[in-house]
Amino acid sequence: MLSKLLLAWCLMALCVVIHASAVASAMRWVRRHPAKSQQFWVWTWLFARLAGWMILFHLIEIFVWALSYAWLRAMPDVQSAL
């Protein structure tokens, strides 16, 4: 029971680290590349890129969970876990 809780905590912590690194890198990128104008489409493009960046890191988190499910034999293989 304790080993399952430890594994669950490690998976959650790994997802938090992945998510935090995505947010931190996005914030760093935005600070280095400030929008030069206040036009609607400039800001729309910025938010679309940020959303794509966050979706990429969410997919990485999903893959980590799929690997853990396959490793623990909760799912037959990684493809099924995805």
Secondary structure, DSSP 8 states (H G I E B T S, - for coil): -HHHHHHHHHHHHHHHHHHHHHHHHHHHHHHHS--SS--HHHHHHHHHHHHHHHHHHHHHHHHHHHHHHHHTTSSSSHHHH-
